[in-house]
């Protein structure tokens, strides 16, 4: 057993905050509507002398683009010879699983809720209510799809087909990212099922295996482990030990929490796009479990 020391503080690329054997911890809590701060902190870790990063996830997912940006930065850190491990708390589903799929390893509790691979967009139809109160909208637009999703009228078949094709496109991106990020693990899993060497398991094989479980369903950590969607069952401290082992850290690992600067938090809350992202615009596509 290895003792674990936790140090809270604002991390930087400067080495005075700890040596290369220090593990950086970044927490992703709640819905994911912005990525700038998380990406900035992962990039800071990537450019430091630190060997390893733990992403502690407790999120139902969120908007598509921020999830993709964090995923890409995690892959970039790994390409820079860094170890990145995802530690799942109570919930790490949809967009949060998307991010975890980019990591070297994923650790979850048996009762963690994860998976939920899918895309959702919801459009309220208040036309019946508006009719009752005698309120009508007069719309002038440059193209037939410009007001798709407006709440003042029902959606027509052409618009539904157009939106479904968009959803399918973004869903395909999600599926491709899971296959890319988890390729080695699924190859090892499917080599036994298909009775062929792991390097002979193709991305098409992996995609066909993942697809039946990519219908938006939530998986428990136990089920996700059995299917190969995660790598290990365990708690946060198990994730710390696994991270230390992968990074070749001997003795007592120090874990330092890289927290957002309070001024950054304040400014992010004041950004005009912050409210817009959370308010649910007509075209807000989400990797969201609940």
GIRA-V984915 format. One record per run of one state. SS is the DSSP state (alpha for helix, beta for strand, coil for the rest). FROM is the first residue (numbers start at 0). LEN is the number of residues. If there is no record, write none. Layout:
ss=SS from=FROM len=LEN
ss=SS from=FROM len=LEN
This chain:
ss=coil from=0 len=3
ss=beta from=3 len=6
ss=coil from=9 len=5
ss=alpha from=14 len=3
ss=coil from=17 len=4
ss=beta from=21 len=8
ss=coil from=29 len=2
ss=beta from=31 len=1
ss=coil from=32 len=3
ss=alpha from=35 len=11
ss=coil from=46 len=5
ss=beta from=51 len=8
ss=coil from=59 len=1
ss=beta from=60 len=3
ss=alpha from=63 len=16
ss=coil from=79 len=3
ss=beta from=82 len=11
ss=coil from=93 len=1
ss=alpha from=94 len=6
ss=coil from=100 len=4
ss=beta from=104 len=4
ss=coil from=108 len=4
ss=beta from=112 len=3
ss=coil from=115 len=4
ss=beta from=119 len=1
ss=coil from=120 len=6
ss=alpha from=126 len=7
ss=coil from=133 len=23
ss=alpha from=156 len=25
ss=coil from=181 len=1
ss=alpha from=182 len=12
ss=coil from=194 len=3
ss=alpha from=197 len=3
ss=coil from=200 len=2
ss=alpha from=202 len=9
ss=coil from=211 len=6
ss=beta from=217 len=3
ss=alpha from=220 len=7
ss=coil from=227 len=4
ss=beta from=231 len=2
ss=coil from=233 len=2
ss=alpha from=235 len=12
ss=coil from=247 len=5
ss=beta from=252 len=6
ss=coil from=258 len=3
ss=alpha from=261 len=9
ss=coil from=270 len=1
ss=alpha from=271 len=8
ss=coil from=279 len=6
ss=beta from=285 len=3
ss=coil from=288 len=2
